[in-house]
Each structure stands twice: as structure tokens, then as C-alpha cells.
Amino acid sequence: MSFTLLQGFFSPVFSVILLSSALLNAEMIVPMGKSRSASFEYVAKDYTYLFGMQGFNDALLKMHFQLYQGYVKNTNLLLGRMKELEQQDKDLSYDYGALKRRLAWEFDGMRLHELYFENLGGEGLLDKSSELFQRISKDFGSFEAWKKNFSAIGMMRGIGWTILYRDSQSGRLFNIWINEHDLGHLAGGEPILVMDVFEHAYITQYGLDRGKYIGVFFDNVKWERADKRYNDALKAKAALTQ
């Protein structure tokens, strides 16, 4: 099995392994309790309502939910440990820097999975009268042209994400490839539709047939969610200009 494939399956494990060896001690894996300084912890959301979704077997979804929960756990772990080091006036230490560099991987892994799961569970149909449909058609020539391009980006070699982004300043839509979780995002960009193209999102059910997975993804897009994200972005922009 290739390194890329292993990384796709075991990214929560890699999130700890790739920290400096000085940080991989018993203290790092102690659950956050009263001794921890952080006053807030992220809680993994429940997406079991997606069980039974056509084209995604429950075993695949269960594994994917567990992987997502790992990102939530590791985000809390990193934030708690960094807070401790800050209170010890060790924010210039090597240990602190290693943790800080790792945070975006874990945090973005958590957030992107939430966006992905939340734009699934629909019927794959976008209302042609919606502002999102109209904007997609304007920026890409047609909805079909946008979908073809989005799918092509999803088929690019490598692991990552395909995201329909809205530029918060111009309002223009872009299909973007995100390498890993934390590399490639548009500054100020607003994610409208998120598709996971790490192997763990499909390989146990579809093998290496990523194209078939992408087709199933589109069959299950909850466009109401994407449309709400788009409209919320428009409202936020309007509020800033008032």
C-alpha cells in the first residue's frame, strides 16, 4: 500500500506521529481534564443521520466519522497543550512552535469534514432559479460546465479536497484544489460546496474508482445547504456595506 494511501486512511495517527519526538510523551496523550488550561473544547458533531444514504454504505460512513472525530480530539489536544506552554512562558520554545505549525492541519481537518458531511444527504438537485445557480452559470458559462470542471479537479492525482469557493470581495466563484487540509485555501474565500477526495472517503467501497465516487457524491449533494452558505455570504457582504 502506498504512503499516500496510508496517509489518507490514518491521518489522525499521522497528526501525532509527525510532531517532534520531544512532544510524543505520556503527557501529550493525557485526556484534557481539570489540569488543562483550556476553557473550551470542540465537540464532534453527530452525522449518523447520513446512514442509509444511497451510494455510501454505513461501514464507509462509520469509518469516516471516526476519522473526523480524531481531528476534533487532536484539535483540543493541541490547543490545550499550547495553552499550558503559553502560561509557562514557553511560547518561544521548539515544542510550542511544532504544535502551532500542526494546528491548522488538525483544525482544518475538523472543519472541512463538517462542511463535507453537512452538504451531503440531499437529492443532488440545485434550484435553477436560485442565486447560486445563476452565479455558477455566470462564472462558468453553464452549470454543466461548472460541474465538469469541479469533477475534473476532483480527479487530479493526489489527496486533498475540491471546494467551490466564493471570493468575498469580488463575489466570483472558483473551483479550488486543496492539498492536504491546510494548503491551497483562498484568503478571504468562503466555501460553498466541499468534496473530500482523500482515499478514505471512498476506497473501501469503490476501490480506486474515484470517478464513480464523485458521481455518487453529486447524487447526494444537499444543495439547500450550499445555497444557504452562498446566501449567508451575500447577506454578510451586504451588512458590511451598510
C-alpha positions in Angstrom: 0.0 0.0 0.0 1.4 3.4 -1.0 2.4 6.1 1.5 -0.3 8.4 0.0 -2.9 5.7 0.7 -1.7 5.1 4.2 -1.8 8.8 4.9 -5.4 9.0 3.6 -6.5 6.2 6.0 -4.6 7.1 9.1 -4.3 10.9 9.1 -5.4 11.2 12.7 -2.4 9.0 13.6 -0.1 10.9 11.4 -1.2 14.1 13.1 0.6 12.9 16.2 3.5 10.9 14.7 4.7 13.9 12.7 5.1 16.1 15.8 8.6 16.3 17.2 9.7 13.3 19.2 10.1 15.6 22.2 6.3 16.0 22.3 5.4 12.4 22.0 5.3 11.6 25.6 2.8 10.4 28.2 1.7 14.0 28.9 0.7 14.5 25.3 -1.9 11.7 25.4 -3.5 12.5 28.8 -7.2 13.5 28.2 -7.9 17.1 28.9 -9.3 17.4 32.4 -9.2 19.9 35.3 -5.5 20.2 35.0 -5.8 21.6 31.5 -5.8 25.3 31.0 -8.1 25.5 28.0 -11.6 26.6 29.0 -13.2 25.4 25.7 -13.2 22.2 23.8 -14.7 21.4 20.4 -17.3 18.6 20.4 -17.6 16.2 17.4 -21.0 16.6 15.7 -23.3 13.7 15.1 -23.7 12.8 11.4 -25.2 9.4 11.9 -28.4 10.7 10.2 -26.5 10.1 7.0 -26.6 6.3 7.5 -28.6 4.7 4.7 -27.6 7.3 2.2 -27.7 5.9 -1.3 -24.2 5.1 -2.7 -22.5 5.3 0.7 -22.5 2.2 2.7 -22.8 2.5 6.5 -19.4 0.9 7.1 -17.7 3.6 5.0 -19.5 6.4 6.7 -18.8 5.0 10.2 -15.1 4.8 9.4 -15.2 8.4 8.0 -17.0 9.7 11.1 -14.4 8.1 13.4 -11.6 9.7 11.4 -13.3 13.1 11.7 -13.7 12.6 15.5 -9.9 12.1 15.6 -9.4 15.6 14.2 -11.7 17.1 16.8 -9.8 15.2 19.5 -6.4 16.3 18.3 -7.5 19.9 17.8 -8.5 20.0 21.5 -5.2 18.3 22.4 -3.1 20.8 20.6 -5.0 23.8 21.9 -4.8 22.5 25.5 -1.1 21.8 25.3 -0.3 25.2 23.7 -2.2 27.0 26.4 -0.1 25.3 29.0 3.1 26.3 27.3 1.9 29.9 27.0 1.2 30.0 30.7 4.6 28.7 31.4 6.1 31.5 29.2 7.3 28.9 26.7 5.7 30.2 23.5 9.2 30.7 22.0 10.1 27.1 22.6 10.6 24.5 19.9 7.8 22.4 21.4 5.3 25.3 21.1 6.3 26.0 17.5 5.9 22.4 16.5 2.4 22.3 18.0 1.4 25.7 16.4 2.6 24.5 13.0 0.4 21.4 13.3 -2.8 23.2 14.5 -4.0 24.2 11.0 -3.8 20.6 9.8 -6.0 19.3 12.6 -8.4 22.2 12.8 -8.9 22.4 9.0 -9.4 18.6 9.0 -12.1 19.0 11.6 -13.9 21.9 9.8 -13.6 20.6 6.3 -15.2 17.3 7.3 -18.0 19.1 9.0 -18.6 21.2 5.8 -18.4 18.0 3.7 -20.9 15.9 5.8 -23.3 18.8 6.1 -23.5 19.3 2.3 -24.4 15.6 1.9 -27.8 13.8 2.4 -29.7 15.6 -0.3 -31.2 14.8 -3.7 -28.5 16.3 -5.8 -30.7 19.0 -7.4 -30.0 22.7 -7.3 -32.9 25.0 -8.0 -32.3 26.7 -11.3 -33.9 29.9 -10.0 -31.6 30.2 -7.1 -28.9 32.9 -6.9 -26.2 30.3 -6.5 -27.3 28.5 -9.8 -27.3 31.9 -11.6 -23.9 32.8 -10.3 -22.4 29.4 -11.2 -23.8 29.8 -14.7 -22.4 33.3 -15.0 -18.9 32.5 -13.8 -18.5 29.1 -15.6 -20.7 29.6 -18.6 -23.3 27.0 -17.5 -24.0 24.7 -14.6 -22.9 21.7 -16.6 -19.5 23.4 -17.4 -19.0 24.1 -13.7 -19.8 20.5 -12.7 -17.5 19.1 -15.4 -14.6 21.4 -14.1 -15.4 20.6 -10.4 -15.3 16.8 -11.2 -12.1 17.2 -13.2 -10.4 18.9 -10.3 -11.6 16.1 -8.0 -9.9 13.6 -10.4 -6.5 15.3 -10.0 -3.8 12.9 -8.8 -3.1 13.3 -5.1 -5.0 13.6 -1.9 -7.0 16.6 -0.8 -10.3 18.4 -1.3 -12.2 20.0 -4.1 -14.0 23.2 -3.0 -16.3 25.7 -4.7 -15.2 28.9 -3.2 -16.7 32.4 -3.3 -14.3 35.3 -3.3 -15.6 37.6 -0.5 -14.5 40.8 -2.3 -15.5 40.2 -5.9 -18.2 37.6 -5.4 -16.6 35.4 -8.1 -16.8 31.7 -7.8 -13.8 29.4 -8.1 -13.3 25.6 -8.1 -10.2 25.1 -5.9 -7.9 22.1 -5.2 -6.9 21.9 -1.5 -3.7 20.0 -0.9 -3.9 18.1 2.4 -6.2 20.2 4.7 -4.3 23.4 5.2 -2.7 24.2 1.9 -4.3 26.0 -1.0 -7.2 27.9 0.6 -8.1 31.3 -0.9 -7.5 34.1 1.5 -10.9 35.5 2.4 -12.6 32.7 0.5 -16.0 31.4 1.5 -16.5 27.6 1.0 -19.8 26.9 -0.7 -19.5 23.2 -1.6 -16.9 20.8 -0.2 -15.9 17.4 -1.6 -13.4 15.1 0.2 -11.1 13.3 -2.2 -8.9 11.6 0.2 -8.9 7.8 -0.4 -10.6 7.2 2.9 -13.8 8.9 1.6 -14.4 6.1 -1.0 -11.7 3.4 -1.3 -13.3 0.8 1.0 -16.4 0.9 -1.2 -15.2 2.0 -4.7 -11.5 0.9 -4.6 -9.5 3.3 -6.8 -12.6 4.3 -8.9 -12.6 7.9 -7.8 -14.8 8.9 -10.7 -17.6 6.7 -9.6 -17.4 8.1 -6.1 -17.6 11.7 -7.5 -20.7 10.7 -9.4 -22.3 9.3 -6.2 -21.2 12.5 -4.3 -23.2 14.6 -6.8 -26.2 12.4 -6.5 -26.3 13.1 -2.8 -25.4 16.8 -2.6 -27.6 18.7 -0.3 -27.8 21.8 -2.4 -30.0 23.5 0.1 -27.0 23.7 2.4 -24.7 25.0 -0.3 -27.3 27.6 -1.3 -27.7 28.7 2.3 -23.9 29.2 2.6 -23.9 31.3 -0.5 -26.9 33.4 0.6 -25.4 33.9 4.0 -22.2 35.1 2.4 -24.2 37.6 0.3 -26.0 38.9 3.5 -22.7 39.3 5.3 -21.3 41.3 2.4 -24.4 43.5 2.3 -24.3 44.1 6.1 -20.7 45.3 5.8 -21.6 47.9 3.1 -24.5 49.4 5.0 
